Amino acid sequence: MAESSMFDVVVFGATSFVGQIITHYLFDECGVGRSVKWAIAGRSESKLLALRDSLGDMAHHLPVIVADAQSEETLKSLCTRTRVVISTVGPYALSGEPLVKACTETGTDCCDLTGEVHWVKRMIDRYEPLAKQSGARIVHCCGYDSIPSDMGVYYLQQQAKGHFGTACSTVTMRVKAVKGGASGGTIASVLNLVKEASTDAALRKELANPYSICPPVDYKRPKQTPILSVKYDEDANAWMAPFVMAAVNEQVVQRSNAFLHYHPNFTYNEAMLTGKGVVGLLASTVVTAGIGGFMLAVAARPLRGLIGRFLPKPGEGPSPEAQRTGFFVHDVYGKTDIGRTIHVRVSGDRDPGYGSTAKMIAQAGLCLAQDIAKTAKPGGFYTPAAGFGHQLLNRLQAHSGLSFTVVATD
């Protein structure tokens, strides 16, 4: 099927907030009718046509496909027409499974933007055997969560092997600086997850397990130490607070280690730097308290509804100007068993959740379609690092405004 598909890539959910950004980016990068064959898809033909019109006259021949996230028939029809589906239809825990099912049944590759690791685990448990049989490569978490973290660790480990001849056993990621906003779709996913976890003790236990999406092993894994309170970071010489995406990224990075075998005693955690001295300590305290208070508030049903009234709704998000002026800088620190150290930096030139995310997932989809043959990477559920490796690293630096650099080695 894949070799005779009509399209290389189809953006599914193209009229969503981030789907529109992806569509505009792909049009600017690839045009229409050139070397990349692509299309946009969604459930509303009128909205798809309006999106196409917004691209200008040169997009007149961009194909439009009508497909509904809850319709197995239309999803299978979509899948049989493309090599790769880029899915933006979330919250994925509510709307994402039918597409995963259709992709694994038809052998179609797929990448998405989910940060809902409990849903990722469900999909792996239910569909990985079928994906391996059909040849479908499913790569979750292809946006800000978790490409900068996952590919940042991948890059650090490749550099460590080049400099030291061995990978690092201890790695940490620190958000040095970030500027960006949240969309209603992302907030809806967070609220849905908190709602589920507030009434499900088993789910809370699963979310707290850093190895929940890793394949089983016959040895004892090392204990992980997430940053859940105010702490001082010796590597960065600054105070730090919990990072809201850490729980997602840490599980993704651990699954990458299971595939790529960085180190049998690999440990990893993430945090947000808040500064030095008393000011940094105070900021860390405020951020930690704020995150904890927000989570407690949205876990309570009456407060969750009240808070939701003041947050962006699905389809809403940062303005084009906010996307353009946003950015992020992540510092990743690694240490080998004998104490050799390496510090690398990952940065993006747009707001992380939308401007950068759109470019990341677009290049992930193109990477699956054009760079990684089915014979080179068999069917299954992958992380960005395990699924793409250096091919995506090259694309991100050439086309997505991301940079990966070595800051220091010792």
ZAMARGU-4260 file (C-alpha; in steps of 0.2 Angstrom, whole numbers, plus 5000, padded with zeros to 4 digits):
<rodrens>
0) 5000/5000/5000 | 5013/5013/5005 | 5023/5012/4989 | 5008/5016/4978 | 4999/5029/4989
5) 4993/5045/4981 | 5000/5056/4995 | 5016/5056/5005 | 5008/5065/5019 | 4990/5070/5024
10) 4987/5083/5038 | 4972/5076/5048 | 4963/5089/5058 | 4970/5103/5047 | 4957/5115/5052
15) 4961/5114/5071 | 4972/5128/5078 | 4988/5119/5076 | 4983/5110/5060 | 4981/5127/5052
20) 4999/5132/5057 | 5005/5115/5050 | 4996/5118/5034 | 5003/5135/5031 | 5020/5129/5035
25) 5019/5114/5023 | 5013/5125/5010 | 5028/5137/5012 | 5040/5123/5013 | 5033/5111/5000
30) 5021/5121/4989 | 5008/5111/4979 | 5012/5099/4965 | 5030/5098/4968 | 5041/5084/4975
35) 5030/5082/4991 | 5013/5075/4988 | 5002/5081/5002 | 4984/5085/5006 | 4973/5092/5021
40) 4959/5082/5029 | 4945/5085/5042 | 4927/5082/5044 | 4921/5099/5037 | 4923/5101/5019
45) 4918/5120/5020 | 4931/5123/5033 | 4945/5114/5023 | 4941/5124/5007 | 4941/5140/5017
50) 4958/5135/5024 | 4965/5131/5007 | 4958/5148/5000 | 4968/5156/5014 | 4984/5150/5007
55) 4981/5160/4991 | 4979/5156/4972 | 4995/5145/4972 | 4986/5132/4983 | 4971/5130/4972
60) 4976/5112/4968 | 4979/5107/4986 | 4969/5091/4988 | 4955/5091/5002 | 4949/5075/5010
65) 4934/5073/5021 | 4936/5061/5035 | 4928/5060/5053 | 4939/5055/5068 | 4924/5044/5073
70) 4921/5036/5056 | 4930/5020/5053 | 4925/5019/5035 | 4932/5037/5031 | 4947/5034/5041
75) 4952/5018/5032 | 4949/5027/5016 | 4960/5041/5021 | 4974/5029/5027 | 4974/5019/5010
80) 4978/5035/5001 | 4994/5041/5010 | 5010/5035/5017 | 5009/5045/5033 | 4995/5054/5043
85) 5000/5069/5053 | 4986/5069/5067 | 4981/5084/5077 | 4964/5078/5082 | 4964/5079/5101
90) 4961/5076/5115 | 4968/5060/5109 | 4961/5050/5124 | 4944/5055/5118 | 4946/5056/5099
95) 4963/5047/5094 | 4960/5029/5095 | 4950/5026/5079 | 4964/5033/5068 | 4977/5022/5077
100) 4966/5007/5074 | 4964/5012/5055 | 4983/5015/5053 | 4988/4999/5061 | 4975/4989/5051
105) 4981/4997/5034 | 4999/4998/5037 | 4999/5017/5037 | 5012/5027/5046 | 5006/5040/5058
110) 5013/5054/5070 | 5004/5065/5082 | 5005/5078/5095 | 4998/5069/5110 | 5006/5072/5127
115) 4993/5060/5135 | 5005/5045/5140 | 4991/5035/5148 | 4983/5035/5131 | 4999/5031/5123
120) 5001/5015/5134 | 4983/5010/5129 | 4987/5011/5111 | 5003/5001/5113 | 4995/4988/5123
125) 4980/4986/5111 | 4988/4989/5094 | 5007/4986/5094 | 5005/4967/5088 | 4995/4973/5074
130) 5007/4987/5069 | 5021/4975/5069 | 5011/4963/5057 | 5005/4977/5045 | 5021/4987/5045
135) 5013/5003/5052 | 5025/5015/5061 | 5016/5025/5075 | 5026/5039/5082 | 5017/5048/5096
140) 5023/5064/5105 | 5030/5073/5090 | 5028/5091/5096 | 5036/5101/5110 | 5032/5086/5120
145) 5042/5077/5117 | 5054/5081/5102 | 5066/5094/5111 | 5068/5082/5126 | 5069/5066/5117
150) 5080/5072/5103 | 5090/5082/5115 | 5095/5067/5125 | 5098/5057/5108 | 5110/5071/5102
155) 5119/5072/5119 | 5122/5053/5119 | 5128/5053/5102 | 5140/5067/5106 | 5145/5058/5122
160) 5150/5043/5113 | 5160/5053/5101 | 5169/5063/5114 | 5171/5049/5128 | 5168/5033/5119
165) 5153/5029/5130 | 5136/5035/5133 | 5130/5045/5149 | 5121/5036/5163 | 5115/5051/5171
170) 5106/5065/5161 | 5095/5080/5166 | 5086/5093/5156 | 5083/5110/5162 | 5072/5123/5154
175) 5083/5138/5154 | 5071/5150/5145 | 5054/5149/5137 | 5041/5161/5129 | 5025/5155/5122
180) 5006/5153/5125 | 4994/5138/5127 | 4979/5134/5115 | 4962/5128/5120 | 4966/5111/5113
185) 4981/5108/5124 | 4971/5114/5139 | 4956/5103/5135 | 4969/5088/5135 | 4976/5093/5152
190) 4958/5095/5159 | 4953/5078/5153 | 4968/5070/5160 | 4966/5078/5177 | 4948/5073/5177
195) 4952/5055/5173 | 4966/5054/5186 | 4955/5062/5200 | 4944/5047/5200 | 4955/5033/5195
200) 4969/5027/5208 | 4976/5015/5195 | 4978/5029/5182 | 4987/5040/5195 | 4999/5026/5199
205) 5002/5023/5181 | 5006/5041/5178 | 5018/5041/5192 | 5028/5026/5185 | 5042/5033/5174
210) 5043/5016/5165 | 5024/5014/5161 | 5026/5015/5142 | 5042/5004/5142 | 5043/4986/5137
215) 5045/4974/5151 | 5062/4968/5156 | 5069/4954/5167 | 5080/4965/5178 | 5078/4979/5191
220) 5077/4996/5183 | 5086/5011/5192 | 5075/5022/5203 | 5071/5038/5195 | 5070/5055/5205
225) 5058/5067/5197 | 5059/5086/5202 | 5043/5089/5212 | 5048/5103/5224 | 5060/5118/5226
230) 5078/5112/5223 | 5095/5119/5218 | 5104/5112/5203 | 5122/5111/5204 | 5125/5109/5186
235) 5116/5125/5181 | 5121/5134/5197 | 5103/5140/5199 | 5086/5136/5208 | 5073/5125/5199
240) 5055/5121/5200 | 5045/5107/5193 | 5042/5108/5174 | 5024/5104/5169 | 5029/5093/5154
245) 5042/5083/5164 | 5030/5068/5167 | 5027/5066/5149 | 5044/5069/5143 | 5053/5058/5156
250) 5042/5043/5151 | 5046/5046/5132 | 5064/5047/5135 | 5064/5031/5146 | 5055/5022/5131
255) 5069/5028/5120 | 5082/5021/5131 | 5073/5004/5131 | 5075/5005/5112 | 5092/5013/5109
260) 5100/5006/5125 | 5109/5022/5131 | 5114/5014/5147 | 5107/5000/5158 | 5107/5011/5173
265) 5100/5027/5164 | 5092/5040/5175 | 5084/5056/5168 | 5073/5070/5175 | 5068/5088/5170
270) 5065/5104/5178 | 5063/5123/5175 | 5077/5135/5180 | 5071/5150/5190 | 5087/5159/5193
275) 5101/5162/5206 | 5101/5168/5224 | 5086/5174/5234 | 5076/5179/5218 | 5078/5162/5210
280) 5073/5153/5227 | 5058/5164/5228 | 5053/5161/5210 | 5055/5143/5212 | 5044/5143/5227
285) 5030/5153/5218 | 5031/5142/5203 | 5030/5126/5213 | 5015/5132/5223 | 5007/5138/5208
290) 5008/5122/5198 | 5002/5112/5214 | 4988/5124/5217 | 4982/5123/5199 | 4982/5104/5199
295) 4972/5103/5215 | 4960/5116/5208 | 4956/5107/5192 | 4955/5090/5201 | 4940/5097/5210
300) 4925/5096/5198 | 4916/5113/5203 | 4933/5122/5202 | 4937/5113/5186 | 4922/5120/5177
305) 4924/5137/5184 | 4943/5138/5179 | 4938/5132/5162 | 4927/5147/5159 | 4943/5158/5159
310) 4954/5147/5149 | 4956/5147/5130 | 4943/5136/5121 | 4948/5123/5108 | 4952/5132/5092
315) 4959/5147/5101 | 4977/5150/5105 | 4992/5162/5103 | 4992/5175/5090 | 5003/5174/5075
320) 5014/5188/5083 | 5015/5178/5099 | 5020/5163/5089 | 5033/5172/5079 | 5041/5180/5094
325) 5041/5165/5106 | 5056/5154/5108 | 5063/5140/5120 | 5080/5136/5126 | 5084/5119/5135
330) 5100/5114/5143 | 5104/5095/5144 | 5118/5089/5156 | 5125/5072/5155 | 5138/5062/5166
335) 5146/5046/5162 | 5150/5032/5175 | 5168/5038/5178 | 5162/5056/5180 | 5165/5064/5162
340) 5152/5077/5159 | 5144/5085/5144 | 5132/5100/5142 | 5122/5102/5126 | 5109/5115/5121
345) 5093/5113/5112 | 5084/5129/5106 | 5069/5134/5095 | 5065/5150/5086 | 5046/5150/5088
350) 5034/5148/5103 | 5036/5130/5108 | 5018/5124/5108 | 5013/5130/5091 | 5025/5139/5080
355) 5039/5126/5084 | 5028/5112/5086 | 5020/5114/5069 | 5037/5113/5061 | 5043/5099/5071
360) 5028/5087/5067 | 5028/5092/5049 | 5046/5087/5047 | 5043/5071/5057 | 5029/5066/5045
365) 5040/5070/5030 | 5054/5060/5038 | 5043/5045/5039 | 5037/5047/5022 | 5054/5051/5013
370) 5069/5046/5023 | 5065/5030/5032 | 5060/5015/5022 | 5048/5001/5028 | 5063/4989/5026
375) 5074/4999/5037 | 5062/5002/5051 | 5048/4989/5054 | 5031/4992/5060 | 5028/4996/5079
380) 5026/5010/5091 | 5041/5022/5092 | 5047/5037/5101 | 5054/5051/5090 | 5072/5047/5095
385) 5069/5028/5092 | 5059/5031/5076 | 5069/5044/5067 | 5086/5046/5074 | 5099/5056/5065
390) 5087/5058/5050 | 5075/5069/5060 | 5089/5078/5069 | 5096/5084/5052 | 5078/5089/5046
395) 5075/5099/5062 | 5091/5109/5061 | 5089/5112/5042 | 5070/5116/5041 | 5062/5118/5059
400) 5072/5132/5067 | 5079/5120/5080 | 5097/5120/5085 | 5107/5107/5094 | 5124/5112/5100
405) 5138/5106/5112 | 5141/5120/5126 | 5155/5111/5135 | 5163/5094/5139 | 5174/5089/5153
</rodrens>
